[in-house]
């Protein structure tokens, strides 16, 4: 099965309720990563377009912040319903522009739907919970805590999960009563613009939602620096996140950062071997390894190591890599030429550092030469100082290391500047709980795949995050807290 021939792509900016070209008429080429071929050109926004979008969002905020939670919930449910109606087209664009196999693309769309529906529920609850009275020691005064929207929010999202990361930010921002300016990745704008069209179709007041495509320098930087933006929510690399935070200090705006990871899966000697292989494979090769949550460091008990490595290599070599629209394909290409070159560079440097390449490391047999494909790759004997072991690769690369004790496994897993996620595989329930508590990570999966529910939380320790997304934490990220103290009226 080949990619669809449908070339009806949305390519404009969405500002203040209208689809418009960029102020300077510049465009960005969009590429199909499975073939390396040109798909279309989308508008490349500039600081002038950012100014228009923020101004529109600021005007809209005056009325939008006064709407009830129930009113906002109605819009969120309408967005979820519209996304559901466009499910097949959105999944197609996800595969076409990002390279995800269709099964993964459909999972992403379903995640978007679930997220908007969840925050519709939380929006409704705001009508009862915001302004709730707080018990204080005085009989003469009454204290209340109000939760109010923080203002115009800038949402800057990455290319590895188009639409999903957007929903994780946009749904709670709208639920809280914020207006938003979204900056999608310039690499994967097509599914994001289709999602913008779905949002635009539900009748939100003009200016409540805006989408400006473009580069980080031309759109992202002016958004972060804009004095009219009250909140920045950014997902991307740690280096860019540091720049975002530094820029935001000039105007002292609120910042949430979801950044990198270099996470571990710990497989103990009592683990179910089939389960451990399943979880290690998915943790390293899902989305071609392009996940901040990739458990790319496989820590395995010495007794189980030979069997696990043999099974994991066999499994990796059976993964079908190729056209994301082919029904049997399990792994697609990397998202871009630049990402392909970056991952290949890490692999070559790892070999130069003395790591042992067990399988993969090059283009898979039969994959199109023009596409950005790398075979599932496994290393052992990786020096602990190697970038392969310490840096986020963002590609289908696993590094396997043995351990002898529970304490050593925890120490190895925590020996990272990141602390996003971890996976523990053990048949001992008490050990699973003990190790989960000892790991310096924001999310720990014990004997489960990397399932993420909108009702829970997302974010990590150390250099992985500032703040949390999803759950009530995601809503709180777009709220200001106001205390109101009044004198009680005499009876």
MOGI-V349568 format. One line per field, one symbol per residue. phi: phi as a letter, one per 40 degrees, with the letter a starting at -180 (. if undefined). psi: psi as a letter, one per 30 degrees, with the letter a starting at -180 (. if undefined). A space follows every 50 residues. Layout:
phi->???
psi->???
This chain:
phi->.ccdccbcbcbccbbfgbcbccdcgcbbcbbcccbgcccabbcbcbdccc dccccccccccdccccccdccccccccccdccccccdccccccccccbgc ddcccccccccddcccccccccccccccccgccbcbccccbbbbbbbbcc hcbcbbbcccbdgccccccccccccchcbbbcbccccbcccccccdcccc ccgdddgcbbbbciccccbcccccccccccabbbbiccccdccdcccccc bfccbbbbbcaacbbbbccccccccccdcccccbbcffgcbccdccbcbb ddccddcccccccdccccccbidccccccbaccccadccdcccdcccccc ccchccccaggacccgcdcccccbcdbbbbfcdcccddcbcccgacbbbb acbbbccccccccccacbacbabbbacccccdcccdccccacbbbbfbcc cbbcccaaibcfccabgbbgfccccccbbbbbcbbbccccc
psi->klklgjgikkglljkhgkklllefgllkkkkjfffglkeaklkjlaeeee eeeeeeeeefeeeefflleeeeeeeeeeeeeeeeegeeeeeeeeeeefgk leeeeeeeeeeeeeeeeefeeeeefefefkgkkkklfkfflkkljkjlkf bkkkjjlaffikeeeeefeeeeeeefgllljkjlkfehfeeeeeeeeeef fggkkkfekkkjlaleefeeeeeefkffkfkkjkkaleeeeeeeeeeffe ghlkkkkjbllilkkjjlfgkjeeeeeeeeeefffkhggikfgkifjjkk keefeeeeeeeeeeeeffkjkbjffkffkfkallfleeeeeeeeeeeeee effgkjjelbfakkkfkkfflikklkkkllhkkffkfeefljehlikkkk kllfleeeeeeeefilflhdllkkjlfjeeeeeeeeffkikfkkkjglli kjkffclklalbgfljakllafeeeffgkkkkkjklkkkk.
